[in-house]
Amino acid sequence: MKCKTIILVLLLSWINTVTASSSEKTEDQDSSRTDMTADHSKFEQLDKDFDYAPDITEACLGCHTEAAKQVHKTLHWKWAAKVDGKMVGKGQNGFNNYCVAARGNASCTQCHAGYGWRNDDFDFEAEENVDCLVCHDGTGTYKKSAAMSGHPYYEATQLGDFLQPAVDLKAVAQSVGAPKRENCLACHANGGGGNGVKHGDTDMSLVDPVHSLDVHMSPEKLNFSCQTCHKTSGHEIAGRYNGKKSFIDHEKDMGRIERDGKNVSCESCHGNKPHDIREIDNHTSKVACTSCHIPEMARGPYLTKLSWDWSTATKMKDGKPYTEEKLFDGVEAHSYMSIKGTFTWGRNVTPEYRWYKGELKQKTLQTVIDPNSAPIDINPPTGDYNDPDARIWPFKVHRGKQPYDTEFNRILPIKLYGKKGTGALWTEYDWAKALTAGAESNEVEFSGKFAFIETNGFWPIKHMVAPAEDAVDCNACHARDSRLKGLNDFYLIGRDSNFWVELFGLLAVVGGLLGVMGHSALRYITALRRKKLQVQQGQGDDRE
């Protein structure tokens, strides 16, 4: 009887422990609830059936009076920043080698933090055009429509084989709280046309990553939110690299967030000498943390796009557009689409390495290129071995082939999305019309003559940090077939061959060996002489 009582007490104790642990985990994972100081489901302004999303913004502004004004000053709103006296970004002048340019393409602006940016008539000053819900939705059901230029789905809509239900705006408005990973990743993981396409280190697996994928964001240990590193003040979110001057400052932890409110770095938390081994810490003056601690790109279950050839787009099969699928690293993905062209994909891909000091030199739609210098580097990182601010960084280099004006030698934007009659490539499959319409939307002069040119786009790898035991091995760099084989402006032990350096090293080694051997021989001869002398002295003593 006594034994049964003890077992019962232990069982109850175990149940209480498990229940408490589960409760704590739930609270940790739903930090937006525990941090809230207001329950929006109790607000009378939000207790109504909304049929137009900007009406919710007006209700929000009744209490959060300065929020829209703050958003209007941010990159999430402007989609451009002043670089060398010119506004450059998705919203103006900038381009990449994915969908090329956002301006004039409503499908791109579905990720804008606003409602209705369809063309130049969009009012950037209107506070009601700010979309509060896209970042603050707590239900996970809020979806923005490409056809509606960023408005949510007001009606159930058939999207291929999937029926997208209408968004319950009242439920979403009453659920708002601090942004969760899902809110940020809905756009940042799906840029470029789909999950994991663009960045190589950011996809939807970061919503709930295992520890081996990301040591910071995994709920198994640290469980960081996006805002843990990307600090936010007045809706200004830290973490911008295009056009930014050096963020590396060893005297101030290489860009501590408190310094200018915009930089994010590993050193902000870890300092620049974080290792127990001095030889490893010696690398930090020239090697970024990410070069060792993010060994591959797309380390999760999803692929990332490695190349995109627009020149093959618009082909038809039996008079109709078509798609081809192919296996890439065991995962099926489209290898050809009539609306986009030809692709290659990869997973667990070794990055490429470049010198980088926190600045990418973005070319614009006004930049004159040299066709004889292809591939054209769209946004090359700056720095070299002799630059004290530059470090070796891992990059995803996305290789593209995209249209350019053969008379003006400038990259051409493409009108992709739109109704028939607008010139949209995805509707009319006519390159001349799509380039003419794209040039008009972006205020670019077009000669009417075009061809396709190879380009490189550079994306710094900063997420999906692996556990320390999975860091890049020394031999991966210090070897003949080195990860750093593309960086040739310095001598790297184990990788490089130099006659005079190797001769000097050989002479030093041989000289050292000869010195040791000579010293040993001298000691041996001296010992023999000493022993012989001792024997002679001993014989003399015997004669006496």
JODAGI-V762078 format. One record per helix or strand of 2 or more residues. SS is the DSSP state (H for helix, E for strand). FROM is the first residue (numbers start at 1). LEN is the number of residues. If there is no record, write none. Layout:
BEGIN
ss & from & len
SS & FROM & LEN
SS & FROM & LEN
END
This chain:
BEGIN
ss & from & len
H & 2 & 28
H & 31 & 4
H & 40 & 3
H & 44 & 3
H & 53 & 9
H & 67 & 6
H & 75 & 4
E & 81 & 3
E & 86 & 4
E & 92 & 3
H & 109 & 3
H & 127 & 3
H & 133 & 4
E & 157 & 3
E & 162 & 3
H & 169 & 5
H & 181 & 8
H & 204 & 4
H & 226 & 4
E & 232 & 2
E & 236 & 2
H & 250 & 3
H & 257 & 4
H & 267 & 4
H & 278 & 8
H & 289 & 5
E & 304 & 6
H & 310 & 3
E & 323 & 6
E & 331 & 7
E & 341 & 6
E & 352 & 5
E & 360 & 3
H & 371 & 3
E & 376 & 2
E & 379 & 3
E & 391 & 15
E & 410 & 2
H & 425 & 4
H & 431 & 11
E & 450 & 11
H & 468 & 3
H & 474 & 3
H & 499 & 45
END
